[in-house]
Structure formats: structure tokens, C-alpha cells
């Protein structure tokens, strides 16, 4: 199932997709000078989340991979911060 929306008069666009037969989920948002993407998947009995934010400047960009711990909190697996 996919839903796409855009705001009239705006360069922004977003979507949300959920795979009903699995626990996978992804969302994305695109604007004139940046984008954001998040994907959540279940793999080997664990829930993993990846978040990517990309802007015009390196200081506006980052990527994070996390796993949902048994305490229901997100634990960082990897975090990429660009060099300046």
C-alpha cells in the first residue's frame, strides 16, 4: 500500500509505505534542498531502523542505524556524521 501526497505550490513531497505481510515500514520526505528517509524492518527477530537526512551542506546530513532493544529503546548500531 502506497500513499503519496504533495502540497500545492510547494516543492515538498512525502510518502509512507507499509508492507502488510511483514513488519517493514518506510517513510520519505523530499523538499527543495533536503530529503529524509526512514526504513524499519524486522530481521532475525529484531527490529532495525535506518534514518537518513540529507541537506545541501554536509553539516545538515547524517545517517543512523538502530536496533530496538528488549527495553523498547533504540540502541545505535552505526552513526555517520559527515566531515566538515
C-alpha positions in Angstrom: 0.0 0.0 0.0 1.5 3.3 -1.0 0.2 6.8 -0.4 1.8 9.9 -2.0 1.0 13.4 -1.1 2.2 16.8 -2.2 1.3 20.3 -1.1 0.1 22.5 -3.9 2.5 25.3 -4.6 5.3 23.6 -2.6 8.3 21.6 -3.7 7.8 19.2 -0.8 6.7 15.6 -1.3 6.3 12.8 1.1 5.2 9.1 1.2 4.6 6.4 3.6 4.6 2.7 2.7 3.8 -0.2 4.9 4.2 -3.8 3.9 1.2 -5.5 5.5 2.5 -9.1 5.2 5.6 -8.1 7.2 6.5 -5.5 9.8 8.5 -3.4 7.3 7.8 0.2 7.1 9.3 3.2 5.2 8.7 6.9 5.0 10.3 9.6 3.0 10.0 13.3 2.7 11.6 15.4 -0.1 11.8 19.2 -0.1 13.6 21.6 -2.3 17.0 21.4 -0.6 16.8 18.2 1.6 15.4 14.8 2.0 14.7 12.4 4.9 14.3 8.7 4.6 13.4 6.2 7.4 13.1 2.4 7.0 12.1 0.0 9.8 12.4 -3.8 9.2 12.3 -6.9 11.3 15.2 -9.2 10.7 16.2 -12.3 12.7 13.7 -11.5 15.4 14.9 -7.9 15.9 13.5 -4.6 14.7 16.1 -2.4 12.9 15.6 1.3 12.0 17.7 3.3 9.5 17.3 7.1 9.3 19.0 9.2 6.6 18.8 13.0 6.4 20.5 14.8 3.5 20.8 18.6 3.2 22.6 20.9 0.9 25.5 21.4 3.3 27.4 18.4 4.8 26.6 19.7 8.3 22.9 19.2 7.5 23.4 15.5 6.7 23.6 12.3 8.8 22.7 8.6 8.9 21.8 6.4 11.8 21.2 2.7 12.1 19.5 1.5 15.3 18.1 -1.7 16.8 15.1 -1.9 19.2 16.3 -3.3 22.5 14.3 -5.5 24.8 13.8 -2.4 27.0 11.9 -0.8 24.0 14.5 1.8 23.4 16.6 2.4 20.3 20.3 1.5 20.5 22.7 2.9 18.0 24.4 0.3 15.7 26.1 2.9 13.5 26.0 6.7 13.2 27.6 8.6 10.2 28.3 12.3 10.6 29.9 13.9 7.6 33.2 15.7 7.8 33.1 19.4 7.6 
